[in-house]
C-alpha cells in the first residue's frame, strides 16, 4: 500500500459527487473500521454514494458502497 511504503500522496478531497470520476484512484477512510485503504472508483450509485473496489492487506478484493466524502483522490505528481 502507499502508506506502508512511507509514501504520502497528494490527496484531493471531493466536494461534490460530480467531481468523482470512474477509474479514480482513491484513499478511503472506512466508516466501518479505523483503517485506511487504497481503492478505485468503479461506479456512482446515488447522489451521495460511490462503488469502490478495495484490495485488503490479505489481497482480498472487496467492492463497497461508500459515501463519496470518505474518498480522497490520489493525485499523481
C-alpha positions in Angstrom: 0.0 0.0 0.0 1.1 3.6 -0.5 1.1 4.3 3.3 3.1 1.1 4.1 5.9 2.3 1.8 6.0 5.7 3.7 4.8 7.4 0.6 2.2 10.1 1.3 0.4 11.1 -1.9 -1.2 14.4 -2.7 -4.9 14.0 -1.9 -7.8 15.8 -3.3 -11.0 15.8 -1.2 -14.1 15.6 -3.3 -16.6 18.4 -2.5 -19.3 17.3 -5.0 -20.1 13.9 -6.4 -19.9 15.3 -10.0 -16.1 15.7 -9.4 -15.8 11.9 -8.8 -14.7 10.0 -12.0 -15.0 6.3 -12.6 -11.4 5.0 -12.5 -10.1 7.5 -10.0 -7.5 6.0 -7.6 -8.6 7.0 -4.1 -7.6 6.7 -0.4 -10.6 5.7 1.7 -11.4 6.3 5.3 -13.6 3.4 6.0 -16.8 4.2 8.0 -16.7 0.5 9.1 -13.2 0.5 10.7 -10.3 2.7 11.7 -8.3 1.5 8.7 -7.4 3.5 5.5 -7.5 1.6 2.2 -6.3 2.2 -1.4 -9.1 1.8 -3.9 -10.5 2.6 -7.3 -13.9 4.2 -8.1 -15.9 1.7 -10.2 -19.3 3.4 -10.2 -21.7 6.0 -8.8 -24.8 4.5 -7.1 -26.6 7.6 -5.7 -26.2 11.3 -5.2 -24.0 10.7 -2.2 -22.5 7.2 -2.6 -19.9 5.6 -4.9 -18.9 2.0 -5.5 -15.3 1.4 -4.7 -13.1 -1.6 -5.3 -10.6 -2.1 -2.4 -7.8 -4.6 -2.0 -7.2 -5.5 1.6 -3.9 -6.4 3.3 -4.5 -10.1 2.7 -5.2 -9.4 -1.0 -9.0 -9.8 -0.7 -10.8 -7.7 -3.3 -14.0 -6.1 -1.9 -16.5 -3.9 -3.7 -18.1 -1.5 -1.2 -20.8 1.2 -1.5 -19.4 4.2 0.4 -20.2 7.9 0.9 -18.1 9.8 -1.7 -16.8 12.1 1.0 -15.0 9.2 2.6 -12.8 9.0 -0.5 -9.9 11.3 -1.4 -8.5 11.3 -4.9 -4.8 10.3 -5.2 -3.1 13.0 -7.3 0.0 11.9 -9.2 3.0 14.2 -9.2 
